[in-house]
Amino acid sequence: MTDFITNDTRKRLIDGIHKAGEAVLAIYRRDFDVETKSDDSPLTEADMASHHALVAVLEELTPQVPILSEESGEISFDTRKTWGRYWLIDPLDGTKEFIKRNGEFTLNVALIENGVPVFGIVHAPVLDKTWWGQQGLGACQQEKGAWKQQGSEPAQAITARTLPNPEHAPWKVVGSRSHGAVAFDAFCKGLPRHECVTMGSSLKLCLVAEGSADLYPRLAPTSEWDTAAAQAVVTAAGGDVLNAHTLEPLRCNQQESVLNPFFIVCGQRDTRWIEALSTALRA
């Protein structure tokens, strides 16, 4: 965590993402148009309303830090590779879930330093839940960790849990509602006793961070803005977000493409799921 993320700045960032969430909810509760972007993904006015609200907050609080948003104009890698520190935001992760009105969408803000997500906020407006995590360097070293807040209740510290003995309690595995079902099923077939649940958006990573789930394999395409904020929460909670092929932590801004490799989110490494993952990748 960098020196400019003070307690006051963090609070104002969380307040800002909540206000952006209120704007998104106002659109969610009425009719709205859906457009199609050049990559065939959907776009609503809520995506843009959140984008403008979050960019305005970040520019006010940290005007010296560049911003990369999913809804920004394209920024070349020649420019981005000079950034040691920048904000990476997904104004509305789970647009398909937003359109379905199932509530499983999030607003995501991450601070990246030298390719590493060191601070992140994930807000789920319909669920009225917010998660955040930070590495605890610089001015906030005394507050390293991850937290979850439900509505107006006080924030609670969260930690990823130790894998239970599957003979006594099944592992809890979360998967995407919209992508990669075949690979997900192949992975699960190689696991000891477990339970599966599907869900949209970065909520899946947050479940691992808070200890409600043990594993989230993502064996389908994602972009860095989809995962960076929640990755910061997971790692601050003691878990990992790992490249599925190398089992090294995901890093941002290392290449021209902003696509992630396939990855897995875990609270704890274990040879049993590592073997299942290897089999699923070969399938």
C-alpha positions, 0 to 999 in steps of 0.5 A, spaced: 500 500 500 502 506 498 503 512 502 497 516 499 492 511 501 491 514 508 485 512 512 481 518 510 482 516 502 480 509 503 474 512 506 472 517 501 474 511 496 469 507 499 464 512 499 465 514 492 464 507 490 457 506 494 455 513 490 456 510 484 453 503 486 447 508 487 447 511 480 447 503 478 441 501 482 437 507 479 438 504 472 437 497 474 430 498 477 428 501 471 428 500 463 434 501 460 437 500 453 443 495 451 448 496 446 453 491 443 461 493 444 466 491 438 467 484 442 460 482 442 460 484 450 454 488 452 454 495 454 448 499 458 448 506 461 449 503 468 456 501 465 458 508 463 454 512 469 459 508 474 465 509 469 464 516 469 462 516 477 469 512 479 473 516 474 471 523 477 472 520 484 479 517 483 481 524 479 479 528 485 483 524 490 489 522 486 490 526 480 497 524 479 495 517 478 493 514 471 486 510 470 485 504 466 477 503 465 474 497 461 470 503 458 476 508 457 478 509 450 484 504 448 491 506 451 497 503 448 501 498 452 507 503 450 504 508 454 501 503 460 508 500 461 511 506 463 506 506 469 509 504 475 502 505 479 495 506 476 488 505 478 484 499 474 477 499 474 471 495 472 465 500 472 460 494 472 463 487 472 457 482 470 453 486 465 450 480 463 447 479 470 445 486 471 441 485 464 438 478 467 437 482 474 439 477 478 443 482 482 450 478 481 454 484 479 459 488 482 463 495 481 471 494 482 477 499 483 484 496 484 490 500 485 496 496 481 503 497 483 509 494 479 504 489 476 501 487 483 494 489 485 495 492 492 489 495 494 482 493 492 474 495 493 469 490 490 462 493 491 455 489 490 450 494 490 444 489 490 447 485 495 449 491 499 456 488 500 463 491 500 469 488 500 476 491 500 483 489 502 490 492 502 497 490 502 499 494 508 505 498 506 507 505 507 502 509 511 497 503 512 502 498 514 498 497 521 491 496 517 494 490 513 488 485 511 481 484 508 474 486 510 467 486 509 461 490 510 454 489 510 450 495 509 451 500 515 454 494 519 461 495 522 466 492 517 469 485 519 475 482 518 475 476 513 480 471 512 481 465 507 480 459 510 484 452 511 481 447 506 477 442 510 478 435 511 473 433 505 471 426 509 468 431 514 466 437 510 466 437 503 470 443 499 466 448 497 467 450 489 465 456 486 464 457 478 462 462 473 454 462 471 456 464 464 462 461 462 467 455 462 462 450 464 465 444 461 472 445 464 469 447 470 466 440 470 472 437 468 476 440 474 470 438 479 470 431 477 478 430 479 476 433 486 475 429 493 468 430 496 465 437 494 459 442 493 459 446 487 455 453 486 455 458 480 455 465 481 456 471 476 462 477 477 468 478 481 463 475 487 466 469 486 473 471 488 470 475 494 467 468 497 474 465 497 477 471 501 471 471 506 472 463 507 465 462 504 468 458 498 475 454 498 476 454 490 474 458 484 477 455 477 477 460 472 478 456 465 475 461 460 477 468 458 477 474 463 481 481 463 485 484 468 480 489 470 475 483 471 479 480 477 484 486 479 480 489 485 478 482 488 485 479 487 487 484 492 482 482 497 483 475 496 491 476 497 490 481 503 485 475 506 491 470 505 489 467 499 492 466 492 490 468 485 494 463 481 496 462 473 492 456 472 498 453 468 504 456 472 501 457 479 504 463 480 500 469 482 497 473 476 500 480 474 497 486 471 500 490 465 505 485 463 503 485 456 500 489 450 493 484 451 489 485 458 487 478 457 488 474 463 491 467 463 486 461 466 487 462 473 485 459 480 483 462 486 484 458 493 485 459 500 490 454 500 494 450 495 493 442 495 496 437 491 489 434 490 486 440 487 493 442 483 492 435 480 485 436 478 486 442 475 492 439 471 487 434 468 482 439 466 487 443 462 489 437 458 481 436 457 
